[in-house]
Structures are given as C-alpha cells and as structure tokens.
Amino acid sequence: MAFEDKLKKLKLLVFDVDGILTDNSVYMGSDGAEFKQFYIADGFAFYLAQQAGLRVALVSGRYSAATDSRAKELSIEDLYQGYGEKSEVVADLLTKYEISLDETMFMGDDLVDIAVMKQTEVSVTVPDSAPQVKAVADYTTSCPGGRGAVREIVNMILEAKGIDVVELWESKFA
C-alpha cells in the first residue's frame, strides 16, 4: 500500500516526547528544576489534528512536569509518562478508542520506540534519530525533532485525507 494511502486511514497519532516534541535537550536549574523547549508550530499541529477528528496521544519513557504542562496547554488528554514499554500503552489506546493498529501512527526517535514502530501501520522518525530507528521507519521527516517535525507529518496526514488546513482553521475561527 502506498504511504499516502496509509496516511488516509489514520485515526490515532501517538508521539514520543523527547526527541520528537523537543530537540532532546533538557535544561536543569541549580535547584533541580527541569525545563524543556517546545516548538509552537508543532503544538498548533496537534490542535489541527484534533480539530480534524484525529486522536492524539503522547508517550514518554520518563516523567517530566514540563511535559505535563505542555499536554494540558494543548488539551491532550492521553499523556503517558514513565512507560518504557510503549506497545502496552498503544494497545490500551486501541481498546479505549476502538481503533486498530492499521489506523495508528507512532512517531519516535530512539531504541525504546522500535517495538511499537514495528507494530503500527505508519511509523515516523526524525533526521537525528538512532540509525536503528531510521531502519524501521516508514518515513523520516525533513524537519528535526522539536523544530517542526510534528507539524510536517500532521500536515501530510491532513493533506492525504483531503483536509485543507486553511479551511479547517477558518471553519473554527471564522
């Protein structure tokens, strides 16, 4: 099946956090406070996906209060942190929303993501991901993690579904 045809079928988009929503950097203050930088265009992509009727979930192998805050800001209800076995989380999401693996995309960048990427219909990564991840990914974005990669793939999905992002935006705010 052609990649665009796979994108048309998607109903659930699942994203790793570090390295996908961020550039893999973590800033630590002297008091131990953690800070992350998120890209506004990627956040807007989540909004567009949700407005188009797609389910969006975030799954991270580690807990971060900054990720909690970002998910709340973006109205992402399905946030899972501290999960090394991401396949289990995806399985729970499939049951919760009555969606199949062939309607699911996972976007990740490191070794912990490979198992789930092999299971979902569409697997996406970023240019600076581990070589082993690139080897199993269906698509590698041109934009790096934390710098538009999410926006790039969401735009591709919406375009494949025949959804004009300008019309989608205007229909919600006209």
N, CA, C and O atoms as a DFTB+ gen file, in Angstrom:
696 C
 N C O
     1  1       0.842      -1.178       0.000
     2  2       0.000       0.000       0.000
     3  2       0.889       1.245       0.000
     4  3       1.887       1.306       0.718
     5  1       0.526       2.210      -0.792
     6  2       1.288       3.458      -0.874
     7  2       1.225       4.207       0.457
     8  3       0.240       4.114       1.190
     9  1       2.281       4.942       0.751
    10  2       2.370       5.673       2.012
    11  2       1.196       6.629       2.188
    12  3       0.623       6.704       3.275
    13  1       0.834       7.354       1.145
    14  2      -0.284       8.303       1.238
    15  2      -1.590       7.578       1.585
    16  3      -2.409       8.106       2.338
    17  1      -1.785       6.386       1.048
    18  2      -2.992       5.606       1.360
    19  2      -3.012       5.187       2.830
    20  3      -4.070       5.143       3.456
    21  1      -1.842       4.881       3.369
    22  2      -1.750       4.551       4.792
    23  2      -2.119       5.765       5.650
    24  3      -2.809       5.638       6.662
    25  1      -1.648       6.946       5.228
    26  2      -1.940       8.165       5.979
    27  2      -3.438       8.461       5.991
    28  3      -3.964       8.936       6.997
    29  1      -4.120       8.187       4.898
    30  2      -5.566       8.436       4.808
    31  2      -6.352       7.669       5.859
    32  3      -7.377       8.149       6.343
    33  1      -5.880       6.490       6.212
    34  2      -6.601       5.610       7.138
    35  2      -6.408       5.967       8.610
    36  3      -7.141       5.468       9.465
    37  1      -5.451       6.808       8.912
    38  2      -5.085       7.060      10.311
    39  2      -6.199       7.726      11.112
    40  3      -6.878       8.639      10.642
    41  1      -6.363       7.229      12.354
    42  2      -7.308       7.806      13.309
    43  2      -6.626       8.153      14.632
    44  3      -7.120       8.986      15.393
    45  1      -5.483       7.507      14.903
    46  2      -4.766       7.697      16.164
    47  2      -3.311       8.021      15.863
    48  3      -2.630       7.273      15.162
    49  1      -2.840       9.147      16.400
    50  2      -1.458       9.582      16.239
    51  2      -0.794       9.571      17.609
    52  3      -1.219      10.289      18.515
    53  1       0.241       8.763      17.762
    54  2       0.930       8.622      19.037
    55  2       2.361       9.114      18.863
    56  3       3.055       8.731      17.921
    57  1       2.789       9.966      19.783
    58  2       4.099      10.592      19.678
    59  2       4.925      10.356      20.938
    60  3       4.427      10.486      22.057
    61  1       6.184      10.009      20.739
    62  2       7.175      10.078      21.799
    63  2       7.362      11.563      22.099
    64  3       6.957      12.407      21.300
    65  1       7.960      11.889      23.220
    66  2       8.126      13.300      23.584
    67  2       9.561      13.777      23.332
    68  3       9.794      14.595      22.442
    69  1      10.507      13.276      24.101
    70  2      11.897      13.742      23.976
    71  2      12.473      13.297      22.641
    72  3      12.496      12.107      22.328
    73  1      12.936      14.262      21.858
    74  2      13.488      13.978      20.550
    75  2      12.482      14.134      19.425
    76  3      12.863      14.194      18.256
    77  1      11.194      14.200      19.766
    78  2      10.145      14.407      18.767
    79  2       9.495      15.771      18.997
    80  3       9.500      16.620      18.106
    81  1       8.937      15.983      20.191
    82  2       8.382      17.294      20.527
    83  2       9.471      18.265      20.968
    84  3       9.268      19.480      20.963
    85  1      10.619      17.728      21.346
    86  2      11.752      18.554      21.761
    87  2      12.966      18.184      20.925
    88  3      12.937      17.218      20.163
    89  1      14.025      18.955      21.073
    90  2      15.264      18.643      20.357
    91  2      16.146      17.687      21.156
    92  3      17.339      17.562      20.881
    93  1      15.562      17.018      22.137
    94  2      16.241      16.046      23.004
    95  2      17.050      16.706      24.110
    96  3      17.769      16.025      24.841
    97  1      16.940      18.023      24.243
    98  2      17.662      18.725      25.300
    99  2      16.801      18.816      26.554
   100  3      15.577      18.920      26.479
   101  1      17.452      18.775      27.688
   102  2      16.800      19.026      28.974
   103  2      17.664      20.055      29.685
   104  3      18.876      19.881      29.811
   105  1      17.041      21.115      30.143
   106  2      17.749      22.160      30.863
   107  2      17.469      21.981      32.344
   108  3      16.315      21.865      32.756
   109  1      18.530      21.958      33.147
   110  2      18.389      21.753      34.582
   111  2      18.869      22.989      35.332
   112  3      19.986      23.464      35.125
   113  1      18.008      23.498      36.205
   114  2      18.394      24.607      37.055
   115  2      19.194      24.107      38.239
   116  3      19.220      22.905      38.505
   117  1      19.842      25.002      38.949
   118  2      20.656      24.605      40.103
   119  2      19.805      24.007      41.216
   120  3      20.313      23.299      42.085
   121  1      18.496      24.299      41.182
   122  2      17.590      23.731      42.183
   123  2      16.993      22.388      41.739
   124  3      16.146      21.816      42.426
   125  1      17.453      21.891      40.570
   126  2      16.954      20.619      40.058
   127  2      15.732      20.752      39.165
   128  3      15.243      19.763      38.620
   129  1      15.238      21.983      39.015
   130  2      14.070      22.197      38.151
   131  2      14.452      21.890      36.702
   132  3      15.528      22.253      36.227
   133  1      13.530      21.209      36.021
   134  2      13.768      20.806      34.637
   135  2      12.974      21.704      33.696
   136  3      11.823      22.048      33.966
   137  1      13.606      22.075      32.595
   138  2      12.951      22.892      31.583
   139  2      13.142      22.242      30.219
   140  3      14.187      21.659      29.932
   141  1      12.112      22.355      29.386
   142  2      12.189      21.858      28.014
   143  2      11.696      22.953      27.088
   144  3      10.895      23.804      27.475
   145  1      12.183      22.918      25.874
   146  2      11.733      23.860      24.858
   147  2      10.819      23.115      23.887
   148  3      11.198      22.075      23.347
   149  1       9.615      23.649      23.665
   150  2       8.670      23.082      22.715
   151  2       8.462      24.064      21.583
   152  3       8.527      25.276      21.789
   153  1       8.216      23.559      20.401
   154  2       8.063      24.359      19.188
   155  2       6.585      24.683      18.977
   156  3       5.758      23.774      18.915
   157  1       6.249      25.950      18.866
   158  2       4.862      26.390      18.764
   159  2       4.158      25.778      17.552
   160  3       2.997      25.384      17.654
   161  1       4.841      25.691      16.408
   162  2       4.215      25.129      15.204
   163  2       3.830      23.666      15.410
   164  3       2.824      23.214      14.862
   165  1       4.603      22.927      16.181
   166  2       4.243      21.541      16.485
   167  2       2.991      21.508      17.364
   168  3       2.114      20.667      17.167
   169  1       2.912      22.407      18.314
   170  2       1.723      22.485      19.162
   171  2       0.482      22.798      18.349
   172  3      -0.584      22.231      18.588
   173  1       0.619      23.695      17.392
   174  2      -0.508      24.036      16.529
   175  2      -0.926      22.838      15.680
   176  3      -2.106      22.668      15.376
   177  1       0.041      22.014      15.302
   178  2      -0.272      20.801      14.538
   179  2      -1.163      19.864      15.346
   180  3      -2.065      19.235      14.793
   181  1      -0.918      19.768      16.649
   182  2      -1.782      18.932      17.499
   183  2      -3.203      19.485      17.495
   184  3      -4.173      18.731      17.423
   185  1      -3.314      20.790      17.571
   186  2      -4.631      21.425      17.527
   187  2      -5.337      21.094      16.218
   188  3      -6.507      20.713      16.223
   189  1      -4.635      21.236      15.100
   190  2      -5.230      20.937      13.792
   191  2      -5.672      19.480      13.702
   192  3      -6.763      19.182      13.217
   193  1      -4.824      18.587      14.169
   194  2      -5.163      17.155      14.133
   195  2      -6.424      16.883      14.943
   196  3      -7.311      16.158      14.493
   197  1      -6.501      17.458      16.126
   198  2      -7.680      17.254      16.975
   199  2      -8.924      17.852      16.330
   200  3      -9.995      17.248      16.382
   201  1      -8.799      19.019      15.729
   202  2      -9.946      19.644      15.068
   203  2     -10.407      18.831      13.858
   204  3     -11.574      18.900      13.474
   205  1      -9.511      18.072      13.267
   206  2      -9.843      17.212      12.126
   207  2     -10.425      15.871      12.576
   208  3     -10.770      15.029      11.747
   209  1     -10.533      15.680      13.897
   210  2     -11.138      14.449      14.419
   211  2     -10.171      13.333      14.728
   212  3     -10.591      12.211      15.010
   213  1      -8.885      13.617      14.680
   214  2      -7.886      12.605      15.000
   215  2      -7.625      12.558      16.499
   216  3      -7.661      13.587      17.174
   217  1      -7.366      11.379      17.009
   218  2      -6.945      11.210      18.404
   219  2      -5.440      11.421      18.466
   220  3      -4.707      10.963      17.590
   221  1      -4.982      12.114      19.500
   222  2      -3.563      12.389      19.688
   223  2      -3.157      11.923      21.082
   224  3      -3.852      12.187      22.063
   225  1      -2.028      11.230      21.157
   226  2      -1.518      10.765      22.451
   227  2      -0.009      11.003      22.512
   228  3       0.687      10.967      21.497
   229  1       0.472      11.246      23.725
   230  2       1.897      11.394      23.992
   231  2       2.334      10.282      24.927
   232  3       1.662       9.991      25.917
   233  1       3.478       9.652      24.605
   234  2       4.006       8.563      25.423
   235  2       5.496       8.814      25.626
   236  3       6.255       8.930      24.664
   237  1       5.902       8.896      26.887
   238  2       7.307       9.157      27.187
   239  2       7.847       8.107      28.145
   240  3       7.146       7.641      29.043
   241  1       9.086       7.750      27.940
   242  2       9.730       6.794      28.831
   243  2      10.078       7.374      30.189
   244  3      10.392       6.638      31.124
   245  1      10.021       8.697      30.296
   246  2      10.361       9.334      31.566
   247  2       9.343      10.406      31.916
   248  3       8.700      10.986      31.040
   249  1       9.209      10.658      33.210
   250  2       8.278      11.682      33.684
   251  2       8.940      13.063      33.611
   252  3      10.130      13.217      33.885
   253  1       8.138      14.055      33.235
   254  2       8.585      15.444      33.242
   255  2       7.385      16.345      33.509
   256  3       6.362      16.247      32.831
   257  1       7.518      17.217      34.494
   258  2       6.454      18.182      34.793
   259  2       6.235      19.122      33.602
   260  3       5.111      19.561      33.357
   261  1       7.299      19.429      32.867
   262  2       7.172      20.293      31.695
   263  2       6.280      19.636      30.642
   264  3       5.499      20.316      29.976
   265  1       6.393      18.344      30.493
   266  2       5.545      17.611      29.539
   267  2       4.094      17.631      30.000
   268  3       3.182      17.786      29.187
   269  1       3.882      17.476      31.292
   270  2       2.523      17.601      31.853
   271  2       1.905      18.943      31.468
   272  3       0.775      19.006      30.985
   273  1       2.662      20.005      31.689
   274  2       2.169      21.351      31.408
   275  2       1.864      21.535      29.928
   276  3       0.842      22.118      29.565
   277  1       2.755      21.036      29.079
   278  2       2.553      21.196      27.632
   279  2       1.316      20.418      27.165
   280  3       0.533      20.930      26.365
   281  1       1.139      19.205      27.651
   282  2      -0.028      18.403      27.264
   283  2      -1.320      19.090      27.698
   284  3      -2.299      19.106      26.951
   285  1      -1.325      19.653      28.900
   286  2      -2.518      20.372      29.372
   287  2      -2.797      21.585      28.501
   288  3      -3.943      21.843      28.134
   289  1      -1.755      22.325      28.173
   290  2      -1.907      23.511      27.342
   291  2      -2.492      23.157      25.972
   292  3      -3.256      23.934      25.399
   293  1      -2.134      21.988      25.456
   294  2      -2.581      21.555      24.130
   295  2      -3.869      20.724      24.175
   296  3      -4.323      20.224      23.146
   297  1      -4.452      20.578      25.369
   298  2      -5.676      19.775      25.548
   299  2      -5.497      18.329      25.085
   300  3      -6.409      17.726      24.519
   301  1      -4.314      17.791      25.336
   302  2      -4.052      16.384      25.018
   303  2      -4.364      15.573      26.270
   304  3      -3.643      15.645      27.265
   305  1      -5.435      14.809      26.209
   306  2      -5.892      14.028      27.359
   307  2      -5.062      12.771      27.575
   308  3      -4.862      12.336      28.709
   309  1      -4.582      12.193      26.484
   310  2      -3.865      10.926      26.581
   311  2      -2.363      11.171      26.672
   312  3      -1.652      11.197      25.667
   313  1      -1.906      11.349      27.900
   314  2      -0.489      11.548      28.200
   315  2      -0.040      10.412      29.106
   316  3      -0.615      10.194      30.172
   317  1       0.983       9.695      28.681
   318  2       1.526       8.581      29.448
   319  2       3.013       8.817      29.626
   320  3       3.760       8.885      28.649
   321  1       3.448       8.943      30.885
   322  2       4.859       9.184      31.178
   323  2       5.398       8.081      32.072
   324  3       4.674       7.521      32.895
   325  1       6.669       7.776      31.902
   326  2       7.317       6.748      32.689
   327  2       7.028       5.344      32.164
   328  3       7.070       4.370      32.916
   329  1       6.739       5.250      30.885
   330  2       6.426       3.961      30.271
   331  2       7.558       3.550      29.334
   332  3       7.732       4.136      28.266
   333  1       8.321       2.546      29.736
   334  2       9.370       2.021      28.877
   335  2       8.795       1.132      27.789
   336  3       9.333       1.063      26.684
   337  1       7.697       0.450      28.104
   338  2       7.047      -0.444      27.144
   339  2       5.878       0.294      26.502
   340  3       4.740       0.212      26.964
   341  1       6.178       0.999      25.451
   342  2       5.179       1.851      24.810
   343  2       4.127       1.054      24.053
   344  3       3.027       1.555      23.819
   345  1       4.444      -0.170      23.668
   346  2       3.475      -1.021      22.974
   347  2       2.243      -1.275      23.839
   348  3       1.127      -1.349      23.326
   349  1       2.441      -1.406      25.136
   350  2       1.317      -1.629      26.056
   351  2       0.400      -0.411      26.088
   352  3      -0.822      -0.554      26.124
   353  1       0.976       0.764      26.076
   354  2       0.186       1.995      26.074
   355  2      -0.631       2.084      24.789
   356  3      -1.819       2.405      24.825
   357  1      -0.003       1.802      23.673
   358  2      -0.719       1.846      22.388
   359  2      -1.846       0.817      22.393
   360  3      -2.944       1.110      21.920
   361  1      -1.598      -0.363      22.909
   362  2      -2.648      -1.390      22.984
   363  2      -3.831      -0.888      23.816
   364  3      -4.984      -1.109      23.447
   365  1      -3.554      -0.222      24.922
   366  2      -4.630       0.340      25.753
   367  2      -5.414       1.414      24.996
   368  3      -6.639       1.479      25.101
   369  1      -4.713       2.250      24.239
   370  2      -5.377       3.298      23.457
   371  2      -6.271       2.691      22.367
   372  3      -7.367       3.187      22.105
   373  1      -5.798       1.629      21.748
   374  2      -6.592       0.965      20.710
   375  2      -7.899       0.437      21.286
   376  3      -8.958       0.560      20.670
   377  1      -7.812      -0.150      22.471
   378  2      -9.015      -0.662      23.139
   379  2      -9.928       0.486      23.547
   380  3     -11.135       0.441      23.309
   381  1      -9.354       1.509      24.156
   382  2     -10.120       2.662      24.637
   383  2     -10.920       3.318      23.518
   384  3     -12.079       3.681      23.717
   385  1     -10.312       3.472      22.340
   386  2     -10.959       4.198      21.248
   387  2     -11.499       3.284      20.142
   388  3     -12.013       3.760      19.130
   389  1     -11.379       1.984      20.346
   390  2     -11.846       1.014      19.352
   391  2     -11.246       1.310      17.978
   392  3     -11.946       1.424      16.971
   393  1      -9.930       1.429      17.984
   394  2      -9.139       1.710      16.781
   395  2      -8.178       0.544      16.594
   396  3      -7.762      -0.083      17.569
   397  1      -7.825       0.253      15.353
   398  2      -6.906      -0.849      15.072
   399  2      -5.494      -0.330      14.791
   400  3      -5.286       0.861      14.560
   401  1      -4.539      -1.246      14.818
   402  2      -3.148      -0.877      14.534
   403  2      -2.992      -0.297      13.134
   404  3      -2.132       0.553      12.909
   405  1      -3.822      -0.752      12.185
   406  2      -3.686      -0.226      10.827
   407  2      -4.302       1.163      10.669
   408  3      -4.316       1.719       9.570
   409  1      -4.808       1.720      11.765
   410  2      -5.316       3.097      11.789
   411  2      -4.473       3.972      12.727
   412  3      -4.895       5.047      13.154
   413  1      -3.261       3.472      13.032
   414  2      -2.423       4.104      14.058
   415  2      -1.034       4.435      13.521
   416  3      -0.433       3.662      12.775
   417  1      -0.542       5.610      13.925
   418  2       0.820       6.040      13.632
   419  2       1.572       6.217      14.939
   420  3       1.011       6.688      15.928
   421  1       2.847       5.838      14.941
   422  2       3.724       6.147      16.066
   423  2       4.927       6.894      15.519
   424  3       5.500       6.526      14.493
   425  1       5.295       7.955      16.230
   426  2       6.465       8.750      15.858
   427  2       7.457       8.723      17.007
   428  3       7.163       9.214      18.098
   429  1       8.634       8.149      16.767
   430  2       9.649       8.040      17.802
   431  2      11.044       8.220      17.234
   432  3      11.230       8.333      16.022
   433  1      12.021       8.243      18.131
   434  2      13.384       8.531      17.682
   435  2      14.477       7.670      18.289
   436  3      15.641       7.811      17.913
   437  1      14.134       6.773      19.226
   438  2      15.214       6.030      19.874
   439  2      14.859       4.555      20.025
   440  3      13.751       4.133      19.693
   441  1      15.796       3.794      20.522
   442  2      15.672       2.343      20.579
   443  2      14.410       1.871      21.292
   444  3      13.818       0.868      20.894
   445  1      13.993       2.572      22.332
   446  2      12.800       2.195      23.090
   447  2      11.536       2.277      22.231
   448  3      10.510       1.700      22.592
   449  1      11.595       2.973      21.117
   450  2      10.436       3.166      20.248
   451  2      10.311       2.106      19.147
   452  3       9.261       2.000      18.513
   453  1      11.343       1.342      18.920
   454  2      11.355       0.417      17.782
   455  2      10.230      -0.614      17.845
   456  3       9.565      -0.848      16.836
   457  1      10.002      -1.225      18.984
   458  2       8.988      -2.291      19.068
   459  2       7.615      -1.780      18.646
   460  3       6.929      -2.431      17.858
   461  1       7.214      -0.634      19.156
   462  2       5.894      -0.105      18.809
   463  2       5.864       0.396      17.369
   464  3       4.827       0.310      16.712
   465  1       6.971       0.911      16.873
   466  2       7.021       1.372      15.492
   467  2       6.833       0.205      14.515
   468  3       6.258       0.376      13.440
   469  1       7.316      -0.964      14.890
   470  2       7.151      -2.151      14.050
   471  2       5.701      -2.642      14.034
   472  3       5.306      -3.370      13.122
   473  1       4.910      -2.253      15.028
   474  2       3.530      -2.733      15.142
   475  2       2.519      -1.845      14.434
   476  3       1.547      -2.341      13.865
   477  1       2.741      -0.545      14.464
   478  2       1.742       0.376      13.913
   479  2       1.813       0.423      12.398
   480  3       2.848       0.125      11.802
   481  1       0.698       0.803      11.779
   482  2       0.624       0.874      10.316
   483  2       1.625       1.866       9.750
   484  3       2.239       1.622       8.711
   485  1       1.785       2.989      10.444
   486  2       2.706       4.026       9.992
   487  2       3.682       4.327      11.124
   488  3       3.281       4.543      12.267
   489  1       4.970       4.336      10.785
   490  2       5.995       4.709      11.764
   491  2       6.825       5.834      11.164
   492  3       7.238       5.785      10.005
   493  1       7.056       6.846      11.990
   494  2       7.735       8.057      11.528
   495  2       8.855       8.384      12.501
   496  3       8.740       8.138      13.701
   497  1       9.924       8.934      11.983
   498  2      11.026       9.371      12.829
   499  2      11.566      10.712      12.323
   500  3      11.042      11.292      11.372
   501  1      12.607      11.177      12.970
   502  2      13.230      12.469      12.658
   503  2      14.657      12.240      12.158
   504  3      15.224      11.170      12.381
   505  1      15.240      13.228      11.486
   506  2      16.569      13.042      10.879
   507  2      17.681      12.656      11.859
   508  3      18.611      11.940      11.487
   509  1      17.592      13.122      13.098
   510  2      18.662      12.836      14.050
   511  2      18.333      11.656      14.974
   512  3      18.882      11.553      16.071
   513  1      17.446      10.778      14.532
   514  2      17.110       9.595      15.336
   515  2      18.228       8.555      15.224
   516  3      19.127       8.662      14.390
   517  1      18.138       7.559      16.082
   518  2      19.110       6.464      16.042
   519  2      19.010       5.747      14.695
   520  3      17.909       5.594      14.165
   521  1      20.128       5.310      14.137
   522  2      20.106       4.627      12.841
   523  2      19.172       3.413      12.824
   524  3      18.537       3.127      11.809
   525  1      19.093       2.710      13.939
   526  2      18.227       1.535      14.017
   527  2      16.754       1.923      13.898
   528  3      15.942       1.145      13.397
   529  1      16.417       3.115      14.356
   530  2      15.038       3.613      14.252
   531  2      14.750       3.992      12.802
   532  3      13.682       3.677      12.277
   533  1      15.683       4.657      12.165
   534  2      15.506       5.007      10.754
   535  2      15.288       3.759       9.908
   536  3      14.546       3.789       8.926
   537  1      15.931       2.673      10.289
   538  2      15.829       1.434       9.518
   539  2      14.423       0.838       9.551
   540  3      14.035       0.130       8.622
   541  1      13.657       1.112      10.603
   542  2      12.297       0.552      10.693
   543  2      11.211       1.578      10.356
   544  3      10.048       1.210      10.191
   545  1      11.575       2.849      10.252
   546  2      10.586       3.899       9.999
   547  2      10.111       3.879       8.546
   548  3      10.883       3.616       7.624
   549  1       8.825       4.163       8.372
   550  2       8.260       4.313       7.031
   551  2       8.646       5.659       6.423
   552  3       8.736       5.805       5.204
   553  1       8.870       6.635       7.295
   554  2       9.145       7.991       6.820
   555  2      10.027       8.715       7.821
   556  3       9.843       8.588       9.031
   557  1      10.981       9.471       7.311
   558  2      11.824      10.339       8.131
   559  2      11.521      11.768       7.713
   560  3      11.656      12.117       6.540
   561  1      11.114      12.591       8.663
   562  2      10.784      13.982       8.363
   563  2      12.030      14.740       7.914
   564  3      13.155      14.339       8.210
   565  1      11.814      15.831       7.200
   566  2      12.942      16.694       6.849
   567  2      13.258      17.633       8.012
   568  3      14.403      18.050       8.189
   569  1      12.237      17.960       8.797
   570  2      12.436      18.814       9.977
   571  2      12.927      17.980      11.155
   572  3      12.502      16.836      11.319
   573  1      13.808      18.530      11.969
   574  2      14.281      17.796      13.146
   575  2      13.257      17.800      14.276
   576  3      12.310      18.587      14.280
   577  1      13.471      16.910      15.221
   578  2      12.635      16.873      16.418
   579  2      12.693      18.200      17.147
   580  3      13.757      18.805      17.280
   581  1      11.533      18.648      17.619
   582  2      11.464      19.909      18.337
   583  2      11.566      21.131      17.456
   584  3      11.663      22.248      17.963
   585  1      11.546      20.943      16.132
   586  2      11.689      22.066      15.205
   587  2      10.797      21.890      13.967
   588  3      11.201      22.223      12.853
   589  1       9.581      21.362      14.173
   590  2       8.631      21.280      13.073
   591  2       8.345      19.894      12.539
   592  3       7.556      19.754      11.605
   593  1       8.957      18.870      13.097
   594  2       8.732      17.503      12.615
   595  2       7.274      17.075      12.788
   596  3       6.701      16.440      11.903
   597  1       6.681      17.423      13.925
   598  2       5.279      17.069      14.168
   599  2       4.388      17.802      13.174
   600  3       3.482      17.200      12.599
   601  1       4.628      19.067      12.968
   602  2       3.828      19.845      12.020
   603  2       3.934      19.254      10.621
   604  3       2.943      19.171       9.895
   605  1       5.137      18.845      10.249
   606  2       5.358      18.269       8.922
   607  2       4.504      17.016       8.711
   608  3       3.814      16.910       7.698
   609  1       4.538      16.077       9.637
   610  2       3.794      14.828       9.442
   611  2       2.289      15.054       9.576
   612  3       1.514      14.436       8.846
   613  1       1.861      15.916      10.480
   614  2       0.425      16.193      10.606
   615  2      -0.094      16.851       9.328
   616  3      -1.174      16.501       8.853
   617  1       0.651      17.787       8.773
   618  2       0.248      18.393       7.504
   619  2       0.114      17.336       6.412
   620  3      -0.829      17.379       5.621
   621  1       1.046      16.391       6.362
   622  2       0.993      15.327       5.364
   623  2      -0.257      14.456       5.545
   624  3      -0.912      14.079       4.573
   625  1      -0.570      14.147       6.796
   626  2      -1.737      13.310       7.091
   627  2      -3.015      14.035       6.679
   628  3      -3.876      13.456       6.017
   629  1      -3.134      15.290       7.067
   630  2      -4.342      16.051       6.732
   631  2      -4.484      16.215       5.221
   632  3      -5.586      16.117       4.683
   633  1      -3.378      16.463       4.547
   634  2      -3.414      16.581       3.088
   635  2      -3.851      15.263       2.446
   636  3      -4.655      15.263       1.513
   637  1      -3.326      14.145       2.941
   638  2      -3.704      12.833       2.403
   639  2      -5.193      12.567       2.595
   640  3      -5.825      11.894       1.780
   641  1      -5.744      13.103       3.680
   642  2      -7.170      12.931       3.969
   643  2      -8.038      13.951       3.221
   644  3      -9.263      13.936       3.339
   645  1      -7.402      14.824       2.461
   646  2      -8.139      15.827       1.701
   647  2      -8.615      16.995       2.541
   648  3      -9.565      17.683       2.169
   649  1      -7.961      17.225       3.674
   650  2      -8.337      18.317       4.574
   651  2      -7.409      19.502       4.327
   652  3      -6.193      19.390       4.480
   653  1      -7.982      20.619       3.952
   654  2      -7.228      21.846       3.735
   655  2      -7.053      22.525       5.092
   656  3      -8.040      22.883       5.735
   657  1      -5.810      22.706       5.532
   658  2      -5.568      23.247       6.870
   659  2      -6.064      24.685       7.008
   660  3      -6.493      25.088       8.089
   661  1      -6.010      25.455       5.931
   662  2      -6.513      26.831       5.992
   663  2      -8.022      26.814       6.185
   664  3      -8.553      27.548       7.019
   665  1      -8.708      25.985       5.421
   666  2     -10.159      25.871       5.578
   667  2     -10.526      25.346       6.961
   668  3     -11.490      25.809       7.572
   669  1      -9.756      24.383       7.452
   670  2     -10.001      23.840       8.799
   671  2      -9.878      24.949       9.833
   672  3     -10.737      25.087      10.704
   673  1      -8.822      25.736       9.743
   674  2      -8.594      26.847      10.669
   675  2      -9.725      27.862      10.570
   676  3     -10.285      28.272      11.586
   677  1     -10.063      28.268       9.348
   678  2     -11.099      29.274       9.163
   679  2     -12.479      28.778       9.604
   680  3     -13.300      29.567      10.073
   681  1     -12.736      27.484       9.457
   682  2     -14.046      26.946       9.867
   683  2     -14.227      26.998      11.379
   684  3     -15.354      27.027      11.873
   685  1     -13.133      27.010      12.101
   686  2     -13.203      27.058      13.573
   687  2     -13.171      28.481      14.111
   688  3     -13.605      28.733      15.235
   689  1     -12.655      29.418      13.304
   690  2     -12.486      30.779      13.801
   691  2     -13.031      31.853      12.859
   692  3     -12.642      33.017      12.956
   693  1     -13.929      31.469      11.950
   694  2     -14.480      32.461      11.011
   695  2     -15.608      33.242      11.641
   696  3     -16.188      34.117      10.998
